[in-house]
Amino acid sequence: MKGPGDAESGFYCIERRSPQQPSRVGAWCCAYICTWELQVTMKQGKQTVVELLGHQGCYLVVDPDGSVRCGKPASVQQSQFLLELHRSGKWTLQLLDSKKYLESDGEDVFCISRSPSPYQKWLPQLAMHVHIVLYNPTHQCYARADADLDRVWVDTPVPYLEECGFVLRFRNGMYHLETSSHKFVSRVEKLAKKPSAQTAFNLNLKPRCLAFLSDQDGCVLYPQGKRGRLCLGDNPKEEEEWFVIKRCPQWVSLKTKAQRYVSIICVRSPGSPDFLLQGTSRKDTLAPAGGSSPLSFPSLQRKFKSIVANGRRMEPETNFRALWHYGKIFLQAFNGRYLGTMPAGLVVASAMHPGPGEAFGVRLANRSFLVLRGRYGYVGSSACHDVLQCNLLDPDCIELLPCKPGIYHFQAHGRSFWSLSSDGTFRTWGKFALNFCLEIQGSNILAVLAPNGYYMRGDRSGTLLADSEEATSECLWEF
């Protein structure tokens, strides 16, 4: 359940579809066993040769009798497929050696026929998290929704705005692109308030997580005009209809005890300028938070304990150990000391032990809502249950109402609050706001401390619970 691993691969769920067979790809989306990494092995002109790698390191292998299994290929001729893209967004996979097509009868998968048929077409679905940003390589900009004008523009060099985030929803074999204001990209020029046939598109995918959206008439969405307005057309130039689908980045602001935001200032020196972190700004300044735990920040610990923002990601000095305490964070630097601020506002790593002066308030700067995905699926409400579930295919958007730094109220789409029962289950018809603490644990990974003092956990039964004393693997959520 990952996004693209590198420039030549992506993670996909793949399903064979026929007009008589209902869609099952959503049910596969939350199962690691049905998630495949598409590895590009070579190019043949405009054609692409790929291998499909499963979650346990086994490849999709075709035996001489045409049967298909997961395992280690005896030779590359057993696992290399010629990938062909179709206007409907579907794929065909043809074994490179025998020229036979991968197909399915609805239950079994085999590779025995050289003649094309509808049973050989597969519908790919991205297995990455549905909260995404769209980057256009031709224009070198990201898409941005304009809620005031009900338009989408491709005009943003860096996706630091909340409006650059979209939710890619998959329903009945079609895709709907939802904006951060919960409107939908439509076939007409303006955004639509609700999903409908006018907001349904085919998603045409190819390796490297490149994609474009098209309607049933063959028109595609691409940037048009000087401002790059995203709308339907039939004459894109230089492949400008293609977008790279990326995870929505996590941007945060840090606030000191003196209620000042941490910002970067440039100090000129005889050699080269140093970029120092200083807690003097009253404005909400963006800072990226990412990497694996411990969190990695682009700030480097130098000789005099001051923090400068000129480090590289792989340097050990850029790693800070994160300690969370009810929505606030303590950052321990490479020298074992904790970050704090001097009276002048300069951020330094000098404290031996964490105290109130070393606590930073954290706030998500580009998220007004969360889409949470755990081990068993997405978090949301279900018509079959009166409590919130954690194994859904179509997620709910959890509206965030900031309270204190790092503390939020959770609100359902109908504007009622999340409520917590004595048995640790959640419902979405609460009248009073409850406090939830967000603890970032890695790149687009967080844990949620519930109002009862326990971590929110996804249970194997599908019920969302708040009963874990520690942030275990079931308590970690992609967002």
HELIX and SHEET records of a PDB file:
HELIX    1   1 VAL A   25  CYS A   29  1                                   5    
HELIX    2   2 TYR A   32  CYS A   34  5                                   3    
HELIX    3   3 VAL A   76  GLN A   78  5                                   3    
HELIX    4   4 PRO A  118  GLN A  120  5                                   3    
HELIX    5   5 GLU A  162  CYS A  164  5                                   3    
HELIX    6   6 ALA A  197  THR A  199  5                                   3    
HELIX    7   7 PRO A  316  THR A  318  5                                   3    
HELIX    8   8 PRO A  356  GLU A  358  5                                   3    
HELIX    9   9 SER A  473  CYS A  475  5                                   3    
SHEET    1   A 6 TRP A  91  LEU A  95  0                                        
SHEET    2   A 6 PHE A  81  LEU A  85 -1                                        
SHEET    3   A 6 GLN A  47  LEU A  53 -1                                        
SHEET    4   A 6 THR A  35  GLN A  44 -1                                        
SHEET    5   A 6 SER A   9  ARG A  16 -1                                        
SHEET    6   A 6 TRP A 122  LEU A 126 -1                                        
SHEET    1   B 2 TYR A  59  VAL A  62  0                                        
SHEET    2   B 2 VAL A  68  GLY A  71 -1                                        
SHEET    1   C 2 TYR A 101  SER A 104  0                                        
SHEET    2   C 2 VAL A 109  SER A 113 -1                                        
SHEET    1   D 5 ARG A 151  THR A 156  0                                        
SHEET    2   D 5 CYS A 141  ASP A 146 -1                                        
SHEET    3   D 5 HIS A 131  ASN A 136 -1                                        
SHEET    4   D 5 PHE A 166  ARG A 171 -1                                        
SHEET    5   D 5 MET A 174  GLU A 178 -1                                        
SHEET    1   E 6 ARG A 151  THR A 156  0                                        
SHEET    2   E 6 CYS A 141  ASP A 146 -1                                        
SHEET    3   E 6 HIS A 131  ASN A 136 -1                                        
SHEET    4   E 6 PHE A 243  ARG A 247 -1                                        
SHEET    5   E 6 LEU A 210  SER A 214 -1                                        
SHEET    6   E 6 ASN A 202  LYS A 206 -1                                        
SHEET    1   F 2 VAL A 220  GLN A 224  0                                        
SHEET    2   F 2 ARG A 229  GLY A 233 -1                                        
SHEET    1   G 5 ALA A 287  PRO A 288  0                                        
SHEET    2   G 5 TRP A 251  LYS A 255 -1                                        
SHEET    3   G 5 PHE A 360  LEU A 364 -1                                        
SHEET    4   G 5 LYS A 328  GLN A 332 -1                                        
SHEET    5   G 5 ARG A 321  HIS A 325 -1                                        
SHEET    1   H 2 TYR A 261  VAL A 267  0                                        
SHEET    2   H 2 ASP A 274  SER A 281 -1                                        
SHEET    1   I 2 LEU A 300  GLN A 301  0                                        
SHEET    2   I 2 ILE A 307  VAL A 308 -1                                        
SHEET    1   J 2 TYR A 338  THR A 341  0                                        
SHEET    2   J 2 VAL A 347  ALA A 351 -1                                        
SHEET    1   K 6 PHE A 369  LEU A 370  0                                        
SHEET    2   K 6 ILE A 398  LYS A 404 -1                                        
SHEET    3   K 6 ILE A 407  GLN A 411 -1                                        
SHEET    4   K 6 PHE A 436  GLY A 442 -1                                        
SHEET    5   K 6 ILE A 445  LEU A 449 -1                                        
SHEET    6   K 6 TRP A 477  GLU A 478 -1                                        
SHEET    1   L 2 TYR A 378  GLY A 380  0                                        
SHEET    2   L 2 GLN A 389  LEU A 392 -1                                        
SHEET    1   M 2 PHE A 417  LEU A 420  0                                        
SHEET    2   M 2 PHE A 426  GLY A 430 -1                                        
SHEET    1   N 2 TYR A 455  GLY A 458  0                                        
SHEET    2   N 2 LEU A 464  SER A 468 -1                                        
END                                                                             
